[in-house]
């Protein structure tokens, strides 16, 4: 098995790995190798992914082995600037989800602060991710192009596999060519995951199709080559997960141990054309620097820089001006933790100082009171108190005859983005900013008709299937119960005759009024049964429904407590 690290040691002597830096790569010192002279020059790519609007240096941004918080735009910008020092041929790139599912300071201003931050940080190109479509394609275009009050992104957002269903043509730029000067050119192909259409609200992406990642990359790599661009990097918002066993992919993990790789990125990387020299990935919020063989059996670097701006990737390589290509054997990858022991970047500080007071004014409004921490689960494959509370809020909000007549409510676990904590700010106070951070997607509550059989089908769709490889447990409102028997196989795990509503058995052919958010109502997360629901009534924003519920039932005299678990009976 090819080992990037061993090759580097053999070529360069001793390679020291700092405690906060993970390096996997190979040095090559051919004739004329240098930063900008002769036939070969040094090329540097700096990469981030899954930033999700985390511009503030929040105390919640931590990293294993570090006693102090990490990340924050002020410090990420400084680290990037320091990494660029002395590098003539350098560019900063990203692999999607830079916005969306963002903390309050960014989200309350439609992520405009994050785009301003990334502009000032020197990001030159990014692929789109699924969260770039949270507010729909039209809003993404506004983010890119700007409007009368907002300048938009200074960098191109690439979406090679996001096409118009009628014309088959990309609705975003498929690639971008960086001309460094001196005859050095690198092409960047940007894509989101093919499954984006299943995990964003369909109303915002009507008329769009998300194509296969490998086929798309192969197509545009050939097009770049025809244009004389041989050095090609793919920015892909799809990723993998490091695993302990040896899978033959020679990765480095955060603790410095060699691990393997699993997940969608493996198949994609193994089948993507050898014309592509490097793959910068994302989506899974993992941190890795891996070698995955291309179809010709040659090692190719695949990277991901965790999430929230806590890590950045540095990729160094030799560019051969004669072949106009990256010398694959020279590629070096390393991930560096964004510590806060550097000076804060002044431009980033100015952005935070502009938006901070405005966000505080909006976010510090107290909406109600809680008696204790109300948290998410350790995974999305379990019942958890905060999910139950949100489902209860949506049921309460839509139970009236004029608001939907709802009898049951379901909440998708991935839509719950933060815990509601007792001691966050003034103990016991739940502010609008905190509530917004729990549900930042601006979905609407939707009440619709489902039969008992369709409800059972939706519960069965929680389990892994062709459309989704993971288990996602729907959070259910009070009064609805069922049994999940893990000793059984397939959809039989959801015990059909265990479904009850207020103690009465759910009847297969009876119609029930069910409330979900608009993401689920569109069949998001592969819950296709909800998309079949009829007689739809759209209500208010889900975050507003949650705010109203907390205000009603979380008084200072009687603050809200975390709902007890047990609506789902699990048999192991």
N, C-alpha and C positions, 0 to 999 in steps of 0.2 A: 504493500500500500504506500502510495506517495505521501510523504510527510513534509508539509511546508516548513515546519520548525526545524527539522533535522537538516533540510537543504540549506536553510539560512545559516545555521551554525557552521556547517561545512564550508560555506562560501565566505562568511564574514568573521569567523572565529567564534567568540562568545557573544551570545545575544541575551542581554539582561532584560527580564520582564519585571517592570515595576509593579508594585502592589495594586495600583489602580489602572494599569494598562495591560491589555491582552493583545499579544502580537502573534500573528500567524502569517508567514510569507517567505519569500525567497529573494535574497539579494543577488544581483548580477552586475558585475563590473566589466562590461565589454569595452572595446575600443571607443573612445570618445564619450564615455558615460560622464554626465555632469549635469548641472542645473540649466544649462542653456547653450552649450557650445558643442560643436562637432555634430556628428550624425545622430547621436543619441542624447536625449535630454531627460531630466527627471520630471515626472508627471505626478501631481498630487490631487486627490479627490477627498473632500471632507463631506461626510454624509450624516444626516439625521433622519428619523422617521417617527411617526406617531407622536408628534409634539402636542397635539390636542389643546392648543391655546394656553399652555402652562408658562405664561410669561412671568408670573410672580415667583419670587424665591420663597416658596411656601415651606413651612416646617414639615409638611407631610411628604415632601420629596426626599426620600432617604435611599441609602444603598447599603447592602450587606458589607459589614466590616468597617463602615465609616460611622464614627460617633456623631458627626455633625451632618445636618441636611446637605443635600447636593442640588444641582440644577438651578433653574432660574435664568431668564433671558439675559440679565446683566452679566452673569458669569459664563454662560454658554458663549455669548458673543466674544468675550475676552479670550476664552480658551481657543476659539476658532481663529481669532486674529493672531494669537501667539503661534498657533500651528502653521499659519500662512507665512510667517516671517522668513524671508530669504528664499521663498518658493516662487519662481517666476511663472511656472505653469501650474496654477492652482485654481480650482473651482469648488464651490460649495453647493451640494445637491441634496435632494430629499426624496423620500419614497412614500409620500402620502399621509393622510390624516393629520395634516398640520393644523387644521381647524375642525370644529365639530366636537361634541361631547367635552366642551371646554369648561374650565372654572368660570366662576361668575364674572370676574372682571372682564374677560374677553367675550363671553357668551352674551352678556347683557347689551353689548354694543355690536352684536352680530359678527363677532370675531374680527372686526376691523383693527382693534389694537394688535392682534397677533400678526396680521398681514403687515402692518407698519413695522412691527418688531422684526419680522423676517426680512423685510426690505432693508432695514438698517443693519441687520446681521450679515448681509452679503449673500443670502441664498440666491442662486442664479437660475435654478430650474428644479421643478418637482413633478413627480407623477401625482395624479389625483388618487385618493383613497376612497373607500366607501363613505366615510364621514364628510367628505367634501360635498356629498349629495344629500346630506341630512335635511337641508332646507330647500332642496330641489335644484334642478339644472339652471333655472333662470337666476336664482340667487347666487349660484356658483359663478355664473357669467358676470354678475354685478361685482362679486369679489375680485374677479380677474380684471375686468375692464374699469371698475370704479363708477362713480356717479358724480353729481354736482358737489357733494360734500366729502367725497372719499376718493383718493387717487387710485386705489386698486393695487394689484400686485405688480411689482417691478420685474417679476420673473415669470416665465411661461409655465402654466400648468399643463402637463401632457396627459393625454388620454387616448392612446393609440387604439385601444380595444373598446372604446365607447363610441358606438356608431349609430347613425340614424337608421331606424328600421326600414325606411322606405328607400333611401339612397344607398345604404351600406357604407357610407363614408363617415370617417371620424368627425365628431362634432367639436373636438378639441384638437390642438396640434398633436400629431402622433410622435414627433421627435424634434429635437433641437440640436443644432451643431454649434459647439463651442470652438471658435477660432481664436486660439491663443496667440497667433502671430508666429512668424518664423517658420511657417509651413506646418505647424502643429494643429491638427483638428481632431476633435473627439465628438462622436455622435451619441446622444442620449435618447433612448426610447423609453417612454413612460406609460405605465398601465396600472389599472386597478385590478382587483381580483375578479375573475369571471362571475363569481357568485354575488357581486354587488347588488344586483337586482332583487335578490332574495332577502337582503338585510337592510334595505332602506325603504322608505315609504314610496309606494309605486306611483302615487299621484304626482310626485315631483320629478319622476323620470319617464313619464309617458312618452312613448315614441323612441326610446333609447334601448339599445341592445348591448350587452356586455359580452364580448367575444373571448374565445379561448386565448390564454396568455401565450402559450408556446407558438401557436400558429401565427398570432399577430406579431410577436417578436421576430420570427423567422422572415415574415413578409417584409418588415421595415428594415431589418438588417440587410437584406438583399438590395433594397432600394438605396440605403446609405452607401453600400459598396459600389453601386452603379454611379453614385455621385463622387466617388473617389475617397469616401470616408471609411477607412478600414478599422480604426479604433472605435469600438462600440461598447457602451455601458447600458444595461437595462436597469431602470428604476421601477421596481415592481411592488405594488402594495398587496403582497401575499407572502407568507412566510412559513416558518417551521418552528420546531421545538427541540432544543438539545435534549438528548437522552443519555443515560448512563452507559448503555451497552455500545459496543463497537459496531457501528453500521457501515464502516468503510468510508466515512466522510471526513474524518480527521478534523474535528472542531476543537475550539478552545472555549471553555465556559468561564463564568465569573470568578471561580475559585482557582483557575489556572490548570484544571485537570482536563485531560483529553476526553472528549465525549463524542457520541454520534449525533445523528440528526434524523428527525422524522417530520412528517407533515407534507402539505401540498408542494412546498418549494422544492422538495427532493425530486419528484417526478418532473416538475417543470424544468429544473436545472439540468436533469439528465437527458432531456429531449430537446432542449433549446439549441438552436444552431451554434456550431463552434465559432461562427463569425462574432458572436458576443464574447467579450473578454472578461467582464465582471458583472455580477448581479447584486445590486443593492436592494434588499427586501425589507418588508415591514409587516404590519397587520397583527402579528401574534404577540407583539410587545415583549419579545424575547431578545436576548443579547447573545450574539454569536459571531464568530469568524470561522468559516468552514471551507473545506475543499470538497467540491462535488464534481466528479468527472463529467465532461461533456460527451456528446455522442461518439466522438472520436477516441474517447478514453483519456483525454488530457485533463489534468486538474484545472478547475476554475474556481475563483474566489466567490463565495456567497456570504454576504454580511447582513447584520441587523443591529441597530443601536438602541435596543430596549425601547423606552418610551418617555414622554414628558420632558425631554431635554436633559435627562440625567446622564446621558452618555452620548458621545459622538464617535463616528468611525473615521479613521484616517487610512486611506488606501494610497500607497506609493507604487509607482511602476516606471519602467523605462519605455520611452516612446522612440521608435526608430523612424527617423525622417525619410529614410530610403524606402522602407516598406509602408510608411504612413500608418503604422500599426503599433499597438502595445505589445511588448515582448512578454508573452504570457508567463514565462518562467521567472520573471523578475517581480511579479506582483506581491506586495506585502500588505497585509491588513492588520489593523489594531483598533481596539475599542478603548476609549479613555473616559473615565468617570469625570463628570463636570463638578469638580470641587469648588468651594467658595473661598478658597485661600488666595484668590487673585483679585485684582482691582475690579470693581464694577464698571462696566462699559457706560460711558456718559450718555450716549444716545439712547440706550435702553432705559437708563434711569429717568431720562427726560420723558419718555413715553409713559412709564409707570406713574410718574408724578402728574402727568396730564390726566390720565384716566382713573387713577386711584381714588381721588376725592369724589369724583362723579359716581363711581361704582359703589363706594362706601355709603353715599347718600341714599342710593337706591336699595342697596343690599342690607343695610343695618335696620331696616324697619322690622319690628318684632311682629310676627303673625300669630304666635301662640306659644305654648309652653309644653315641655316634655319632662317626665319624671325620671327618665333614665336614658342610657344609650339605646337607640333603636337601629339595629345594624343589618347589613347584608349578610349572606352566607359566605362560607369559606370558598365555595364554588357556586356555579350556576346550575348545579345538578341537585339542588336540595331546596326544601322549604325554608324561608327565613323571615324574621319578624318584620323587617322594613317592607318586604314585598307584600306580606299580608296586609300591612297598614295601608299601602297604596291601593291595593285591590279593594279594601274596605272603603277608602275615600272615593274611589271611582263608582262603586256601587251606590253609596250614599248620594253622590252627586247626580246620579241618573235614575234613581229609584222612583221619583215622582212621575205621575201620569203624563205631565207636560214636559218632562225632561228625558223620557225614554222608557219608563216602566221596567227598569232593569231588575232582574232577580239574582243574577250571578255576575261576578266580574273576574277577569283574569289579567294578570300583569306579566309581561316578559321579563325574565331576570336580568337580561343584558341592558334593559332600560333603566335600571337602578344603579346610578353611577357613584354614589358616595353614601357614607353612613350619616345618620342624624345623631349627633353626639351631644350629650348633656352639658359637657364642660367646654364646648367650642364657643368662645366669646363669653358672654355673661351666662353663668350656669343656669340651665333650665330654659333659657330663651331660645326659641326657634325663629331665626330671621328669614327674610325673603331670600337673601343670598344663599343661605344654607339649604333652603327648600329647593331653590332653583338648581343648585349643584347636584342634588339628588336626582332630579329629572330635567336635564338640560336640552331635551330634543325638540321641544315645542310641538309635540304631537297633540292631536285632539282626542277627546273621549268620544267613542262611537258605540251606540247601542244598536244591536241587530238581532234578527231572529235566527236561532239555531235549534234544530231538533236534538233530542237526547242522543240520537245516534251520531250526529255531527259533533256534539260535545265530547262523546267518547272518542271519536276520531281525532279531535284536537289533542286530547290527552295522550293518545297513542303516538301522535306526532312529536311528543317530547323526546322520544327515544331516537337513537341514531338510525339514520336511513340513508337512502341514496343521495338525498339532497343535503344532508348534514351529518357529520361524523361524530358529533358530540351530543350528550344529553342536556337538554334545557328544560328545567322544571318550571312550569307556569305557576305563579303565585296566585292563590285563590282567595276569594272573599269569604267572610264569616257566613256560616250556614251551609256551605257546600263542602262535601267530604267525599273521599274515595280511597281505595287501597292500591298501593303499588307493591306488587309481589315480585321481588327480585329473584326468587327461586325459580320463577318461570322464564320462558324464553320469548323473544319477539314481542309483539303487541299484546300477547296474553299477560304480560306483566301488569298491565292496567286491568284490574279485575272488573269486568263489565257490569256485574250486578252489585258492585259496591258503591256506585255513584248515588249520592243522596243530596237532597236540598231540604234543609230544615227538617231532617229526619225522614223525609219521604223519598222513596226510590225514584231516580230519574227514569222517565219512560221514553223508550227509543223513538216513538213516532209523535211524541208531544213537543210542541214548540215552546221554547223558553226565550226570554229577552236577556241577552248577554251583552255586557259592556267590556270593551277592550280599547286600547289606544289605536290611533289610526295606522300605526306601523303594523300591528298585529291584524287589524281589519283588512289590510292589503295582502295578508298572507306572509308577512315578514318572518324571518328566521325559519322558513319552510313550514310554517303552520298554515297550510293551504286550506284547512277546514274553515278557518275564520273568513277567508275570502269568499266563501260560498254563502255567507250570511246575507239575508234579505231584510227589507224594510229598515234601512239604515237611518239613524238620526244622529247627526253630528252635534256635539255639545261644545263646551269651552276647552281651552288648553288644559292638558293634563296637570301641568304645574299649578294652574289656577284652581283646579278641582282639589288638589292636595292642600294648597294653601287655605282654601275655604274650610276644609275638613278639620285642619289643625286649629284654625281660629274658632270653630264651633265646639270642638271636643277637647281642646288643649288649653283650658283656662288656667290662670295663675292659681286659683283655688283648687282646681282639680286637673292637674297636668296629665297629658297622655302617657300611658304606659305601653311598653312593647307587647304586641299581641302574643298570646301563648301559641306554641307550635302544636301540631297534631291534627290539622285539617286534612293532611295527607298521612295516612297510615302506611308506614313502610315495613314490609316483611323482608328480612335479609336472609 
